[in-house]
Amino acid sequence: MEWLTINEIAVAAMFATFIWMLFRGIPVAFALVGVSLVFVLIAEIGLDPYRRFWGEIMAFDRTGIDYRKLQALSGRIFGNTIKNPVLVALPMFIYMGLMLDQSGVAQRMMHAMQKLFGGLRGGLSLTVLLIGIILAASTGVIGASVTLLGVMALPAMMAQNYSKPIATGTIASAGTLGILIPPSIMLVIMSDQLAISLGDLFMGALFPGLILGALYIVFIVVYGFISPDAMPAPERSSRVGWSEVKEVLVAVVPPMFLILLVLGSIFVGLATPTEASGLGAFGATLLALFARKLNWKVFREVARSTLNTSGYIVGIFLAANFFAYVLRRYGGDEIVQELVLSAFDSPYWTVAFILFIVFCLGFLLDWIEITIIIMPLMLPIIQGLELAVPGYDQVRDPQVVWFAILVAVTLQTSFLTPPVGFALFYLKGVCPPGVSLSHIYRGIVPFVILQLIGLFIVFEFPQLTTWLPSVAYGN
């Protein structure tokens, strides 16, 4: 019988202890740092003096760290990570999304599209999905999108006797598209962790995000025919004329122009993603100004919320780097890589196994911890696999770009899967009386299945993630 080494047990214990602390209600950043400090103590004080006692049964390799050596970690994090110019885009995109929320763009789109589609069976659900796609491409902030859609659409859906599960599922899933459709703050962090072009990730995520949105829309249309009582048409509806179409265009053109400003500048090579984030923030401010929504109170609230959200992400970012550093000193990277590579001989089954692990971790962990801890561990594995991912001689590390988009689609499910699905709790916070968490849980099931279908499509057709970057940067 082959015994586990103490290092292998320690790596498993680190993950188990961290998850246990999360279920105890300890904040994520504190849990990550606390577990790391405890296991440094265990390594240097608790285990090594008893090495002779363990003998050959459970060999222990010294980690080579102690509390004094942890001082060098601050220089490593601030020198190589925090000073990365790509991360400057993070607060800019957050600011852009929050300012658009304050500018009333979404409210005008909801009012206009409701007139255009509200008379159709399932029209409100289609309206929510279309607005969700536009908000995703112009904000990228999940909390703002889900909350805004819930406040605007859910009361109208309840008044029209929509099924509670289908109403809440539509809103939650539409709001989570912002984590995938660029500009996405998750892709910004992935770019930093995988050392690949943020522009490649933005361009590579566009088609998969639109495919997911299309799957949602097709599902709503088909479900409306199969179960008409779940999404009834209104008893009274006025005819749609050119005035309604014009109102929709007036409401949709400003955010679409902002999308073209951000993504178009990246696509044609006029601006880097970091520079484009500044253009987006400036454009969102102008939209709020033209809508007469910009004042000192709004600006202060958006700036404060941007600081809070950015601080939350960076706090977890630093703590997760600390956790990953201690994990690697235990040999966790070699242990995890050996475990993954020994599972399957086929490189594609290996990728599928990694995605399955990420999907399961999404039930327990937030996307930030998974991105910062797991992605760097899997990067050498993906780079070493022989995967036929077309780069069209233009995309650097095409299989890494493909893998990153696959993980991004997989992590999108983490926003909808309990017990850590943040979109579910954002929505529950604005639900009217009578809508319970069980309604939300039942409502998200078909959309999670649709996300897995979308994941399979991207898995089978990797050119969906690499063709557009090759066109954007090949000219």
C-alpha positions as CSV (number, residue, x, y, z in Angstrom):
1,M,0.0,0.0,0.0
2,E,1.4,3.4,-1.0
3,W,1.2,5.9,1.8
4,L,0.5,9.5,1.3
5,T,3.3,11.9,2.2
6,I,2.6,14.6,4.8
7,N,3.0,17.2,2.1
8,E,0.1,15.7,0.2
9,I,-2.0,15.5,3.3
10,A,-1.1,19.1,4.2
11,V,-2.2,20.3,0.7
12,A,-5.6,18.6,1.0
13,A,-5.9,19.9,4.6
14,M,-5.3,23.5,3.4
15,F,-8.1,23.3,1.0
16,A,-10.4,21.6,3.5
17,T,-9.6,24.0,6.3
18,F,-10.3,27.0,4.0
19,I,-13.7,25.7,2.9
20,W,-14.6,24.9,6.5
21,M,-13.7,28.5,7.5
22,L,-15.9,29.8,4.7
23,F,-18.9,27.8,5.9
24,R,-18.2,29.2,9.4
25,G,-18.9,32.6,8.0
26,I,-15.3,33.9,8.1
27,P,-14.5,36.5,5.3
28,V,-12.7,35.0,2.4
29,A,-9.6,37.2,2.6
30,F,-9.2,36.5,6.3
31,A,-9.7,32.8,5.8
32,L,-7.1,32.6,3.1
33,V,-4.5,34.5,5.1
34,G,-5.3,32.7,8.3
35,V,-5.0,29.2,6.8
36,S,-1.7,30.2,5.2
37,L,-0.2,31.4,8.4
38,V,-1.4,28.4,10.3
39,F,0.2,26.0,7.8
40,V,3.5,27.9,7.8
41,L,3.5,27.3,11.6
42,I,2.6,23.6,11.1
43,A,5.3,23.1,8.6
44,E,8.2,24.6,10.5
45,I,7.2,23.9,14.1
46,G,4.7,21.1,14.2
47,L,6.0,18.6,11.6
48,D,9.7,18.8,11.0
49,P,10.9,18.2,14.6
50,Y,9.0,14.9,14.4
51,R,10.5,13.8,11.1
52,R,12.3,10.8,12.7
53,F,9.0,9.7,14.3
54,W,7.3,9.6,11.0
55,G,10.2,7.8,9.4
56,E,9.7,6.2,6.0
57,I,5.9,5.9,6.4
58,M,5.1,9.5,5.8
59,A,8.0,11.4,4.4
60,F,8.0,15.2,4.7
61,D,9.8,17.6,2.4
62,R,10.7,20.9,4.1
63,T,8.8,23.8,2.7
64,G,11.7,26.2,3.2
65,I,9.6,29.0,4.6
66,D,9.1,30.6,8.0
67,Y,7.6,33.8,9.1
68,R,10.7,35.9,8.5
69,K,10.9,34.8,4.9
70,L,7.3,35.8,4.3
71,Q,8.5,39.4,4.3
72,A,9.8,38.8,0.8
73,L,6.2,38.0,-0.3
74,S,5.1,41.7,-0.1
75,G,7.8,42.7,-2.6
76,R,6.8,39.8,-4.9
77,I,3.1,40.7,-4.9
78,F,3.5,44.5,-5.2
79,G,6.4,44.2,-7.7
80,N,5.0,41.7,-10.1
81,T,1.3,41.8,-9.5
82,I,-0.2,45.0,-8.2
83,K,2.0,47.1,-10.5
84,N,0.8,45.2,-13.6
85,P,-0.7,47.9,-15.8
86,V,-3.4,45.5,-17.0
87,L,-5.0,45.6,-13.5
88,V,-5.5,49.4,-13.9
89,A,-8.5,48.4,-16.1
90,L,-10.2,46.7,-13.2
91,P,-11.4,49.8,-11.3
92,M,-12.1,51.6,-14.6
93,F,-14.5,49.0,-15.8
94,I,-16.2,48.8,-12.4
95,Y,-16.6,52.6,-12.4
96,M,-18.1,52.4,-16.0
97,G,-20.7,49.9,-14.9
98,L,-21.7,51.7,-11.8
99,M,-21.9,55.1,-13.6
100,L,-24.1,53.5,-16.3
101,D,-26.3,52.2,-13.5
102,Q,-26.7,55.8,-12.3
103,S,-27.2,57.3,-15.7
104,G,-30.6,55.7,-16.2
105,V,-29.6,53.9,-19.4
106,A,-31.0,50.6,-18.3
107,Q,-34.3,52.1,-17.1
108,R,-34.9,53.8,-20.4
109,M,-34.1,50.5,-22.3
110,M,-36.5,48.6,-20.1
111,H,-39.3,51.1,-20.6
112,A,-38.8,51.2,-24.4
113,M,-38.3,47.5,-25.0
114,Q,-41.3,46.7,-22.7
115,K,-43.5,48.6,-25.1
116,L,-41.9,46.8,-28.1
117,F,-42.0,43.2,-26.8
118,G,-44.4,43.4,-23.9
119,G,-47.4,42.4,-25.9
120,L,-45.8,39.1,-26.9
121,R,-45.9,35.8,-25.0
122,G,-42.7,35.8,-23.0
123,G,-42.1,39.4,-24.1
124,L,-40.9,40.5,-20.7
125,S,-38.4,37.6,-20.5
126,L,-37.1,38.5,-23.9
127,T,-36.8,42.1,-22.8
128,V,-34.8,41.1,-19.7
129,L,-32.4,38.9,-21.8
130,L,-31.8,41.6,-24.4
131,I,-31.1,44.3,-21.8
132,G,-28.9,41.8,-19.9
133,I,-26.8,41.3,-23.1
134,I,-26.4,45.0,-23.6
135,L,-25.6,45.7,-20.0
136,A,-23.1,42.8,-20.0
137,A,-21.3,44.4,-22.9
138,S,-21.3,47.8,-21.4
139,T,-20.8,47.2,-17.6
140,G,-19.3,43.8,-16.7
141,V,-20.5,44.2,-13.1
142,I,-22.6,41.3,-12.0
143,G,-24.1,42.8,-8.8
144,A,-25.2,45.9,-10.5
145,S,-26.8,44.1,-13.5
146,V,-28.7,41.5,-11.4
147,T,-29.9,44.0,-8.9
148,L,-31.0,46.5,-11.6
149,L,-32.8,43.9,-13.6
150,G,-34.5,42.5,-10.5
151,V,-35.8,45.9,-9.4
152,M,-37.0,46.9,-12.9
153,A,-38.4,43.7,-14.3
154,L,-39.5,41.4,-11.4
155,P,-42.5,43.5,-10.2
156,A,-43.8,43.7,-13.8
157,M,-43.4,40.0,-14.3
158,M,-45.2,39.2,-11.1
159,A,-48.0,41.6,-12.1
160,Q,-48.3,39.8,-15.4
161,N,-48.6,36.4,-13.6
162,Y,-45.3,35.0,-14.8
163,S,-44.1,31.8,-13.2
164,K,-41.8,32.8,-10.3
165,P,-39.1,30.3,-11.1
166,I,-38.9,31.3,-14.8
167,A,-39.0,35.0,-13.9
168,T,-36.2,34.8,-11.3
169,G,-34.2,32.4,-13.4
170,T,-34.3,34.7,-16.4
171,I,-33.2,37.7,-14.4
172,A,-30.4,35.9,-12.6
173,S,-29.0,34.3,-15.8
174,A,-29.2,37.5,-17.8
175,G,-27.4,39.5,-15.2
176,T,-24.5,37.0,-15.1
177,L,-23.6,37.4,-18.8
178,G,-21.5,40.4,-17.7
179,I,-18.9,38.1,-16.3
180,L,-18.2,36.7,-19.7
181,I,-19.1,39.3,-22.4
182,P,-16.3,41.8,-22.6
183,P,-15.4,44.1,-20.9
184,S,-15.3,41.6,-18.0
185,I,-13.4,42.1,-14.8
186,M,-12.9,38.3,-14.6
187,L,-11.1,38.3,-17.9
188,V,-8.9,41.2,-16.6
189,I,-7.7,39.0,-13.7
190,M,-7.3,35.9,-15.9
191,S,-5.1,37.9,-18.2
192,D,-2.8,38.8,-15.3
193,Q,-2.7,35.3,-13.8
194,L,-2.1,33.5,-17.2
195,A,0.2,36.2,-18.6
196,I,-1.7,36.4,-21.9
197,S,-3.1,39.3,-23.8
198,L,-6.2,40.9,-22.4
199,G,-7.2,41.9,-25.9
200,D,-7.1,38.3,-27.0
201,L,-9.4,37.3,-24.1
202,F,-11.8,40.1,-24.8
203,M,-12.1,39.2,-28.5
204,G,-12.1,35.5,-27.7
205,A,-15.0,35.8,-25.2
206,L,-17.3,37.8,-27.5
207,F,-18.7,34.9,-29.6
208,P,-19.2,32.5,-26.6
209,G,-21.0,35.2,-24.7
210,L,-23.3,35.9,-27.6
211,I,-23.9,32.2,-28.1
212,L,-25.0,31.9,-24.5
213,G,-27.3,34.9,-24.9
214,A,-28.8,33.3,-28.0
215,L,-29.3,30.0,-26.2
216,Y,-31.2,31.8,-23.5
217,I,-33.5,33.6,-26.0
218,V,-34.2,30.4,-27.9
219,F,-35.1,28.7,-24.7
220,I,-37.5,31.4,-23.7
221,V,-39.3,31.3,-27.1
222,V,-39.6,27.5,-27.0
223,Y,-40.6,27.4,-23.4
224,G,-43.3,30.1,-24.1
225,F,-44.9,27.7,-26.7
226,I,-44.6,24.6,-24.5
227,S,-45.8,26.2,-21.3
228,P,-47.9,29.3,-22.2
229,D,-49.2,29.7,-18.6
230,A,-45.7,30.2,-17.3
231,M,-45.3,33.4,-19.4
232,P,-48.7,34.7,-20.3
233,A,-49.2,37.6,-22.7
234,P,-50.9,40.7,-21.3
235,E,-54.6,41.0,-21.5
236,R,-54.3,44.3,-23.1
237,S,-51.5,45.6,-25.3
238,S,-51.3,48.5,-27.7
239,R,-50.1,48.2,-31.3
240,V,-46.4,48.7,-32.0
241,G,-45.6,51.6,-34.3
242,W,-42.7,53.6,-35.4
243,S,-42.8,55.7,-32.3
244,E,-42.0,52.6,-30.1
245,V,-39.2,51.5,-32.5
246,K,-37.7,55.0,-32.4
247,E,-37.9,55.0,-28.6
248,V,-36.0,51.7,-28.5
249,L,-33.3,53.1,-30.8
250,V,-32.9,56.2,-28.8
251,A,-32.5,54.1,-25.6
252,V,-30.2,51.5,-27.1
253,V,-27.8,53.6,-29.2
254,P,-26.0,55.4,-26.3
255,P,-24.8,52.2,-24.6
256,M,-24.1,50.5,-27.9
257,F,-21.9,53.5,-28.9
258,L,-20.1,53.0,-25.6
259,I,-19.5,49.3,-26.4
260,L,-18.1,50.3,-29.8
261,L,-15.9,52.9,-28.1
262,V,-14.4,50.4,-25.8
263,L,-14.3,47.2,-27.8
264,G,-13.9,48.9,-31.2
265,S,-10.8,50.8,-30.0
266,I,-9.3,47.5,-28.9
267,F,-10.3,45.7,-32.1
268,V,-8.8,48.2,-34.5
269,G,-5.7,48.7,-32.4
270,L,-6.3,52.3,-31.5
271,A,-6.1,51.6,-27.7
272,T,-4.8,49.0,-25.4
273,P,-7.5,47.4,-23.1
274,T,-6.2,49.5,-20.2
275,E,-6.6,52.7,-22.3
276,A,-10.0,51.5,-23.5
277,S,-11.1,51.1,-19.9
278,G,-10.4,54.8,-19.4
279,L,-12.4,55.7,-22.5
280,G,-15.3,53.6,-21.2
281,A,-15.2,55.3,-17.8
282,F,-15.1,58.7,-19.5
283,G,-17.9,57.7,-21.9
284,A,-20.2,56.5,-19.1
285,T,-19.6,59.8,-17.3
286,L,-20.7,61.7,-20.4
287,L,-23.8,59.5,-20.8
288,A,-24.8,60.3,-17.2
289,L,-24.1,64.0,-17.9
290,F,-26.2,64.1,-21.0
291,A,-29.0,62.3,-19.2
292,R,-28.9,65.0,-16.5
293,K,-28.1,62.4,-13.8
294,L,-24.6,63.5,-13.0
295,N,-24.1,65.5,-9.8
296,W,-21.8,65.5,-6.9
297,K,-23.9,63.0,-4.9
298,V,-24.0,60.5,-7.8
299,F,-20.2,60.9,-8.5
300,R,-19.3,60.5,-4.9
301,E,-21.5,57.3,-4.6
302,V,-20.1,55.8,-7.7
303,A,-16.5,56.6,-6.6
304,R,-17.1,55.1,-3.2
305,S,-18.7,52.0,-4.6
306,T,-15.9,51.6,-7.1
307,L,-13.4,51.9,-4.2
308,N,-15.3,49.3,-2.1
309,T,-15.6,46.8,-5.0
310,S,-12.1,47.2,-6.1
311,G,-10.8,46.9,-2.6
312,Y,-12.8,43.8,-2.0
313,I,-11.4,42.2,-5.2
314,V,-7.8,43.3,-4.5
315,G,-8.0,42.2,-0.9
316,I,-9.0,38.7,-2.0
317,F,-6.4,39.0,-4.8
318,L,-3.6,39.6,-2.3
319,A,-4.8,36.9,0.2
320,A,-5.2,34.3,-2.6
321,N,-1.6,35.0,-3.7
322,F,-0.5,34.5,-0.2
323,F,-2.4,31.2,0.0
324,A,-1.0,30.1,-3.4
325,Y,2.5,30.9,-2.3
326,V,2.3,28.7,0.8
327,L,0.6,26.0,-1.2
328,R,3.4,25.9,-3.7
329,R,6.0,25.7,-0.9
330,Y,4.3,22.5,0.2
331,G,4.7,21.2,-3.3
332,G,1.0,21.7,-4.0
333,D,1.5,22.7,-7.7
334,E,3.4,19.4,-8.4
335,I,0.8,17.4,-6.5
336,V,-2.2,18.9,-8.3
337,Q,-0.5,18.6,-11.7
338,E,0.4,15.0,-11.1
339,L,-3.1,14.2,-10.0
340,V,-4.6,15.9,-13.1
341,L,-2.2,14.4,-15.6
342,S,-2.5,10.9,-14.2
343,A,-6.3,10.9,-14.6
344,F,-6.6,10.6,-18.4
345,D,-4.3,9.9,-21.3
346,S,-6.2,12.0,-23.8
347,P,-5.3,15.7,-23.6
348,Y,-8.9,16.7,-24.3
349,W,-10.2,14.5,-21.5
350,T,-7.6,16.2,-19.3
351,V,-9.1,19.6,-20.2
352,A,-12.6,18.2,-19.5
353,F,-11.4,16.9,-16.1
354,I,-10.0,20.3,-15.2
355,L,-13.3,22.0,-16.2
356,F,-15.2,19.5,-14.1
357,I,-13.0,20.4,-11.1
358,V,-13.6,24.1,-11.7
359,F,-17.4,23.4,-12.0
360,C,-17.4,21.6,-8.7
361,L,-15.3,24.2,-7.0
362,G,-17.9,26.8,-8.2
363,F,-20.4,25.4,-5.7
364,L,-18.1,26.3,-2.8
365,L,-15.7,29.1,-3.9
366,D,-16.1,32.5,-5.5
367,W,-14.6,33.0,-9.0
368,I,-11.9,35.2,-7.7
369,E,-10.3,32.5,-5.5
370,I,-10.6,29.9,-8.3
371,T,-9.1,32.2,-10.8
372,I,-6.1,33.3,-8.7
373,I,-5.4,29.9,-7.0
374,I,-6.3,27.3,-9.6
375,M,-5.5,28.9,-12.9
376,P,-1.8,29.3,-12.3
377,L,-1.6,25.7,-11.2
378,M,-3.3,24.5,-14.4
379,L,-1.3,26.7,-16.8
380,P,1.8,24.4,-17.1
381,I,-0.5,21.5,-17.7
382,I,-2.4,23.2,-20.5
383,Q,0.9,24.5,-22.1
384,G,2.2,21.0,-22.1
385,L,-0.8,19.3,-23.7
386,E,-0.9,18.7,-27.5
387,L,-4.1,20.5,-28.4
388,A,-5.2,21.3,-31.9
389,V,-6.3,24.9,-31.2
390,P,-6.0,27.1,-34.3
391,G,-4.1,30.3,-33.7
392,Y,-4.1,31.4,-37.3
393,D,-0.4,32.4,-36.9
394,Q,-1.6,35.5,-35.1
395,V,-2.7,34.5,-31.6
396,R,0.0,33.9,-29.0
397,D,-0.7,30.8,-26.9
398,P,-4.0,30.0,-28.6
399,Q,-4.7,26.9,-26.4
400,V,-4.3,29.0,-23.3
401,V,-6.7,31.6,-24.7
402,W,-9.2,28.8,-25.5
403,F,-8.7,27.2,-22.0
404,A,-9.3,30.6,-20.3
405,I,-12.6,31.2,-22.1
406,L,-13.7,27.6,-21.3
407,V,-13.0,28.3,-17.6
408,A,-14.7,31.7,-17.8
409,V,-17.9,30.0,-19.2
410,T,-17.6,27.3,-16.5
411,L,-17.2,29.9,-13.8
412,Q,-20.3,31.7,-15.0
413,T,-22.2,28.8,-13.5
414,S,-20.7,29.6,-10.1
415,F,-22.8,32.7,-9.9
416,L,-26.0,30.6,-10.3
417,T,-25.1,27.4,-8.3
418,P,-25.8,27.3,-4.5
419,P,-24.6,27.7,-1.9
420,V,-22.2,30.5,-3.0
421,G,-24.1,31.7,-6.1
422,F,-23.8,35.4,-5.6
423,A,-26.4,36.3,-8.3
424,L,-29.0,34.3,-6.4
425,F,-28.5,36.4,-3.3
426,Y,-28.3,39.7,-5.2
427,L,-31.6,38.9,-6.7
428,K,-33.1,37.6,-3.4
429,G,-32.3,41.0,-1.8
430,V,-34.6,42.8,-4.2
431,C,-37.4,40.3,-4.6
432,P,-40.9,41.3,-3.6
433,P,-42.7,39.4,-0.9
434,G,-43.8,35.9,-2.0
435,V,-40.7,35.1,-4.0
436,S,-38.6,32.7,-2.0
437,L,-35.0,31.4,-2.5
438,S,-36.5,28.0,-3.5
439,H,-38.2,29.7,-6.5
440,I,-34.8,31.2,-7.5
441,Y,-33.1,27.8,-7.1
442,R,-35.7,26.0,-9.4
443,G,-35.5,28.8,-11.9
444,I,-31.8,28.7,-12.5
445,V,-31.7,25.0,-13.3
446,P,-32.5,25.2,-17.0
447,F,-30.1,28.1,-17.5
448,V,-27.3,26.2,-15.8
449,I,-28.0,23.4,-18.3
450,L,-27.9,25.9,-21.2
451,Q,-24.5,27.2,-19.9
452,L,-23.2,23.7,-20.0
453,I,-24.5,23.3,-23.5
454,G,-22.7,26.5,-24.4
455,L,-19.5,25.2,-22.8
456,F,-19.7,22.0,-24.9
457,I,-20.1,24.1,-28.1
458,V,-17.0,26.2,-27.2
459,F,-15.1,23.0,-26.3
460,E,-15.9,21.4,-29.6
461,F,-15.2,24.4,-31.7
462,P,-12.1,26.2,-30.3
463,Q,-12.0,28.5,-33.3
464,L,-14.9,30.4,-31.8
465,T,-12.3,31.8,-29.3
466,T,-9.3,32.4,-31.5
467,W,-10.6,33.5,-34.9
468,L,-11.7,37.0,-33.8
469,P,-8.4,37.8,-32.0
470,S,-6.5,36.7,-35.1
471,V,-8.5,39.0,-37.2
472,A,-8.3,41.9,-34.7
473,Y,-4.5,41.7,-34.4
474,G,-3.6,40.2,-37.7
475,N,-3.9,43.3,-39.8
